[in-house]
Amino acid sequence: MMNLQSFYIGDHHAEVTMMLGAQEKTAKGHPAVVICPGGSYMYVSKREAEPVAYQFLAQGYHVFILNYSTIGSAIEKEGRTPTRDELYQLAAMVEDDKELGSEFPTPLTELARTMTFIRENCHEFNIDPDRIGVAGFSAGGHLAASLGVHWSSDWLKEAVGIENRWFRPNFQILSYPILDYVLNKEIAEERGTGDPKFMEIASRMIYGAVPDEKSVKLSRLKDYVSSDTPPTFIWHTMEDQLVFVQNSLDFAKSLDEHRIPWELHTFQQGEHGLSLATELTGKVNVRASRWLDLMFTWLKVNL
């Protein structure tokens, strides 16, 4: 029987859905994962939430889905779920001085507080405090990797108000992640691909109306990989025209330079946002769907 609960976390409108699977006590405790779905920091994709969570539950993990602060989660807190087209229209009309909650580093502090909550309650939930990680998709991959590279920093400890060790991830899973917004924009402009309006809205969601130089710098994650970065599993597709595979290639290079255990799988075919890449999540790609089995065997080696 699964224990399912939801609660708000942080100072905005982030909600955590807690899915505790097998309740039997184990000597070490269960591994746990915080899932950060994608959505351009504008909404939180349901396709990359519960369908992924059930895969982890089946492998004995306890799962926490972070519905981090976005313009979409703010509207959902009011009791309705906006359509994607409606969100694009609303995002384009947001006043310059309005704070949405999605701006860097607010979602990161929400993720850090979620990790802290899990570690503080690991004995009650029968969770192994040394096997708690993050899994992110697209913009959620940026969020997950932000914790991976910044968890040990003084500035994040100050922003969260908690000692770093409480929110340290033991592993990170990055699915078609955007890890460098500047790089992604440069590639899109060079190739003449991508939607300029989408790029503009995505920038507004994470940086606000006027990008702050410090935030932009801190969010270029390959520059902050260090010996503190956890073991990392990444997968991406070469055909991704929204988040280019160079994001993952550059990040893997930084991981390698710092001798961090890592594994990167690039699939030749497949559009952006595949999630499980099965009928369950609406976009089918048989070869890319192998990422899930590859990830779980990798986790067994590294945990």
C-alpha positions in Angstrom: 0.0 0.0 0.0 1.4 3.4 -1.0 1.4 6.4 1.4 0.5 9.5 -0.7 0.6 13.0 0.8 1.2 16.5 -0.5 2.4 19.6 1.2 3.7 23.1 0.4 7.3 24.0 0.9 9.2 27.3 0.7 7.9 30.8 0.6 6.0 30.8 -2.7 3.7 28.1 -4.1 5.9 25.0 -4.4 4.2 21.8 -3.6 5.7 18.4 -2.9 3.9 15.1 -3.6 5.3 12.4 -1.4 4.9 8.8 -2.6 6.2 6.3 -0.1 6.2 2.8 -1.6 7.0 -0.4 0.2 6.7 0.2 4.0 8.6 -2.8 5.2 11.6 -1.9 7.3 15.0 -2.6 5.8 18.4 -2.6 7.4 19.8 0.3 5.2 16.5 2.0 4.4 15.1 2.7 1.0 16.7 4.9 -1.6 14.8 8.1 -2.4 14.6 10.5 -5.3 13.2 14.0 -5.8 11.7 14.4 -9.3 11.9 17.8 -10.9 9.7 17.7 -14.1 10.3 20.2 -16.9 8.2 23.0 -18.3 10.5 25.9 -19.1 10.2 27.2 -15.6 6.7 28.2 -16.7 4.8 25.2 -15.6 5.6 21.7 -14.2 5.0 18.9 -16.8 2.7 16.1 -15.5 4.1 13.8 -18.2 7.5 13.9 -16.4 6.0 13.5 -12.9 3.8 10.6 -11.8 4.6 8.3 -14.8 8.3 8.6 -13.9 7.6 8.3 -10.2 5.9 4.9 -10.6 9.0 3.6 -12.3 11.1 4.5 -9.3 8.5 3.1 -6.9 8.6 -0.2 -8.7 12.4 -0.3 -8.0 11.9 0.2 -4.3 12.5 4.0 -4.2 10.5 6.4 -2.1 9.6 9.3 -4.4 9.0 13.0 -3.9 7.7 15.1 -6.9 8.6 18.8 -6.6 6.0 21.1 -8.2 8.4 24.0 -7.9 7.3 27.7 -8.1 6.2 28.8 -11.6 3.5 30.9 -13.0 1.6 27.7 -13.7 1.9 26.4 -10.1 0.7 29.8 -8.8 -2.5 29.5 -10.9 -2.9 25.8 -9.8 -2.7 26.8 -6.2 -5.8 29.0 -6.9 -7.7 25.9 -7.9 -7.5 25.6 -11.7 -5.1 24.1 -14.2 -4.3 26.4 -17.1 -3.7 25.1 -20.6 -0.2 25.4 -22.1 -1.4 28.0 -24.7 -3.0 30.0 -21.9 0.3 29.9 -19.9 2.2 31.2 -22.9 -0.2 34.1 -23.2 -0.1 34.9 -19.5 3.7 34.7 -19.4 4.0 37.1 -22.3 1.9 39.6 -20.4 3.6 39.5 -17.0 4.7 42.9 -15.8 8.4 43.6 -15.6 8.4 44.1 -11.8 6.3 41.1 -10.9 8.0 38.3 -9.1 6.7 34.8 -10.2 8.8 32.6 -7.9 10.4 30.8 -10.9 13.3 33.2 -10.9 16.7 31.7 -10.1 17.5 30.7 -7.4 14.0 30.3 -5.8 13.2 26.9 -7.2 16.7 25.8 -6.1 16.0 26.8 -2.5 12.7 24.9 -2.7 14.6 21.8 -3.9 17.2 22.2 -1.1 14.4 22.4 1.5 12.7 19.3 0.0 16.0 17.4 0.3 16.3 18.7 3.9 12.8 17.5 4.7 13.6 14.0 3.5 16.8 13.8 5.5 15.2 15.2 8.6 12.5 12.5 8.4 14.6 9.6 7.0 14.2 7.4 10.1 10.4 7.9 10.1 10.2 7.1 6.3 12.8 4.3 6.5 15.0 6.1 3.9 18.8 5.7 3.7 20.2 9.2 4.1 23.2 8.3 1.9 21.0 7.3 -1.1 18.9 10.4 -1.7 19.2 11.9 -5.2 17.5 14.2 -7.8 16.1 13.5 -11.2 15.2 16.3 -13.6 13.8 16.7 -17.1 14.6 19.7 -19.4 14.3 22.8 -17.2 13.9 20.4 -14.2 17.2 19.0 -15.3 18.7 22.5 -14.9 17.1 22.6 -11.4 18.4 19.2 -10.4 21.9 19.9 -11.7 21.9 23.3 -10.0 21.7 21.5 -6.7 24.3 19.1 -7.8 26.9 21.8 -8.5 25.9 24.4 -5.9 24.9 22.3 -2.9 28.2 22.9 -1.1 28.4 26.6 -1.8 28.2 29.3 1.0 25.7 31.4 -1.0 23.2 28.6 -1.2 23.6 27.8 2.5 22.9 31.4 3.2 19.9 31.5 0.8 18.3 28.3 2.3 19.3 29.1 5.9 20.3 25.4 6.5 23.7 23.6 6.7 24.7 22.3 3.3 25.0 18.6 4.4 21.2 18.5 4.8 20.5 19.0 1.1 23.5 17.2 -0.5 22.3 14.9 -3.4 23.9 11.5 -3.6 23.2 11.2 -7.3 21.6 13.1 -10.1 19.7 11.9 -13.2 19.5 14.5 -16.0 17.1 13.9 -18.9 17.6 16.2 -21.9 18.6 19.0 -19.5 19.2 22.6 -20.3 22.4 23.3 -18.5 23.5 26.6 -20.1 20.9 29.0 -21.3 23.4 31.3 -23.0 24.9 28.4 -25.0 21.4 27.1 -25.9 20.4 30.6 -27.2 23.7 30.9 -29.2 23.2 27.6 -30.9 19.6 28.4 -31.8 20.6 31.7 -33.3 23.5 30.2 -35.2 21.4 27.4 -36.7 18.3 29.6 -37.2 16.2 27.1 -35.3 14.2 27.4 -32.2 11.4 29.9 -31.4 12.7 33.4 -30.5 9.5 34.1 -28.6 9.9 30.9 -26.6 13.5 31.8 -25.8 12.4 35.3 -24.6 9.7 33.9 -22.3 12.0 31.2 -20.9 14.5 33.9 -20.1 11.8 35.9 -18.3 10.7 32.9 -16.3 14.2 32.2 -14.9 15.9 35.6 -14.9 13.1 38.1 -14.6 12.6 41.0 -17.0 16.2 42.2 -16.7 18.7 39.3 -16.4 21.0 39.7 -13.4 24.6 39.1 -14.4 25.3 37.1 -11.2 22.3 34.8 -11.7 23.1 34.2 -15.4 26.7 33.3 -14.4 25.6 30.9 -11.5 23.1 29.2 -13.8 25.8 28.2 -16.4 26.3 24.9 -14.5 29.3 23.4 -16.3 31.4 26.2 -14.8 30.6 25.0 -11.2 31.2 21.3 -11.5 33.7 20.3 -8.7 34.8 17.4 -6.6 31.5 17.9 -4.6 29.3 17.1 -7.6 27.5 13.8 -7.2 27.7 10.8 -9.6 25.7 11.8 -12.7 23.6 10.0 -15.3 22.6 12.0 -18.4 20.6 11.1 -21.5 19.7 13.3 -24.5 18.8 13.0 -28.2 20.7 14.4 -31.2 17.5 15.6 -32.8 16.4 17.7 -29.9 15.8 21.2 -31.4 14.7 22.9 -28.2 17.5 21.9 -25.8 20.6 21.1 -27.8 22.7 18.1 -27.0 25.7 20.3 -26.6 24.4 21.1 -23.1 24.9 17.6 -22.0 28.2 17.1 -23.9 29.8 20.2 -22.3 28.6 19.2 -18.8 29.9 15.6 -19.2 33.3 17.1 -20.2 33.4 19.1 -17.0 32.4 16.0 -15.0 35.2 14.1 -16.6 37.8 16.8 -15.8 36.8 16.6 -12.2 36.8 12.8 -12.1 33.2 12.6 -11.2 31.5 9.2 -12.0 29.3 9.9 -15.0 27.5 8.2 -17.8 26.0 9.8 -20.9 23.7 8.2 -23.4 22.9 10.1 -26.6 20.3 8.7 -28.9 20.4 9.6 -32.6 16.6 10.1 -33.0 13.9 11.7 -30.8 12.3 15.0 -30.2 12.5 17.1 -27.0 10.4 16.1 -24.0 10.2 12.3 -24.5 9.8 11.5 -20.8 9.6 7.7 -20.7 9.5 7.6 -24.5 6.6 5.1 -24.3 2.9 5.2 -25.0 2.3 5.9 -21.4 3.7 9.4 -21.8 2.5 10.1 -25.3 5.8 10.2 -27.3 7.0 6.8 -28.4 10.7 6.1 -29.2 11.7 2.5 -28.7 15.4 3.1 -28.7 15.4 6.1 -26.4 13.0 4.4 -24.0 16.0 2.2 -23.1 17.3 5.1 -21.0 15.2 3.9 -18.0 16.8 0.4 -17.8 20.3 1.9 -18.4 19.7 4.4 -15.6 18.5 1.8 -13.0 21.5 -0.5 -13.8 23.8 2.5 -13.4 22.2 3.4 -10.1 22.8 -0.2 -8.8 26.5 0.3 -9.6 26.8 3.7 -8.0 24.6 3.2 -4.9 
